[in-house]
Amino acid sequence: MANRLQFHVFHLMPYPHIPPGEELESTWVTLPNEYFDPQVAHRLYNDNLDQLVACERFGYDGILVNEHHQNAFGTINAPNLWAAHLAARTSRIRIGVIGNALPLHQNPLRVAEEIAMLDIVSGGRIISGHVRGMGAEYHSSGVNPTTSKARFWEAHDLIVKAWTEPGPFTWQGDHYDIEHVNPWPRPLQDPHPPVWMPGTGSTDTIDEVAKRRFSYMQTTTSNWLTKKSFKLFREICQEKYGYEAAPTQLGRVVPTYVAETDEQARREFMPHVMWFFRTGLKIPMHHLMPPGYNTADSMLRTIKGRQAAGVKNFWEMEYEELIDQGYIVVGSPQTVIEAYERMIEEYGLGMAISAGGPLGSMPHWMVMKNLQIMAEEVIPHFREPDGRPDHLRQDRPAPETHAEMAARHGGAKLTPVVRLADGRDLPTPLGHIPEIADGADTRPPALRS
């Protein structure tokens, strides 16, 4: 039986040692990198990685990293590198790359190959997030934003086909033309690692995710918008594609902080939340939405919708507004439990993202405190009586020991051989045994006299 709610820790790895947002035009694209001190970053990066590794011991369902460029909000430029590091330091917890910004990659097969390698070395623990990338990424990369949406879906379809169909085959699309698609290796999970796609409520995105039966991850939005998005997702799954959405198809990024009392939690979380929204997310519209990133009609709908709902820019919101509108959850263990119970009841939340752990400028000790109290006093409420995450009740896709491998899978289908001059095949694993290898003529068969 599955647990009622999964808990995943999402790390952006911000660099908070910059001037306040009020003094900056943007913390994205144009923030001078002279503020970045590699010595400070060395400590931050290693603290951040230690936090994610600790999540396995605390009992979380997954640890997630993502891709951003040229900003202080999130400094993970190469998330697959971090995933490889985490795979080496953990054994069972799921590892999500949420995600690779596909249109920013010249060749999507590189993503397919790297995710497959990660899936194999981790023992089948990878979650592959596919994202288009924020508009600001196109300023930073020089990639044409007007074709990004079409490039994204073509890259996604190419990656999935490369994972699931035998190669070699030829891909001739509008944006990618590859004569030989034949990636080595292929992923361990069958047919491929789970795919998650983040969004902010776009009908087009929700429809595409529902059609493919992937998991939809609502990024940081209010309660009412999350409820609206999840309702739409379930309706599209049921009415258009003929199936009922599973709870694990509905995830929400909702930064959460828990402490001994409501008052203590609010007091500890406040400065770090406000840095996150007021400085980390200080990004003007001309950086966020470069010309051509969205269609004129889409932009108009977004602007009208925000105006009708009275939505403010993140950096204009007050702490109490963020709490009251559900952008964040903060409080004692009981308060946090009640908040998640409402999300399950009101809109069917199945995966809580950023549920405990880091946010903004939080110091290492506070992150670890949040992780531990969340793990010991909140998460068990949503688990089966044994308290175990779902992945500990499931068999790993790959055996954990050589003995288990031999018992379950046997050996490889083909044994490596060297063809000798007399036409015999010498099995290389046995080539060191005298009675088998002595006198072997290693000239190519074509040179045999």
Beta strands, then each sheet from edge to edge (+ up, - down):
strand 1: 6-11
strand 2: 62-65
strand 3: 94-101
strand 4: 126-131
strand 5: 169-172
strand 6: 177-181
strand 7: 195-199
strand 8: 215-218
strand 9: 250-253
strand 10: 256-258
strand 11: 329-331
strand 12: 351-353
strand 13: 417-419
strand 14: 425-427
sheet 1: 1+ 2+ 3+ 4+ 7+ 8+ 9+ 12+ 1+
sheet 2: 5+ 6-
sheet 3: 10+ 11+
sheet 4: 13+ 14-
end
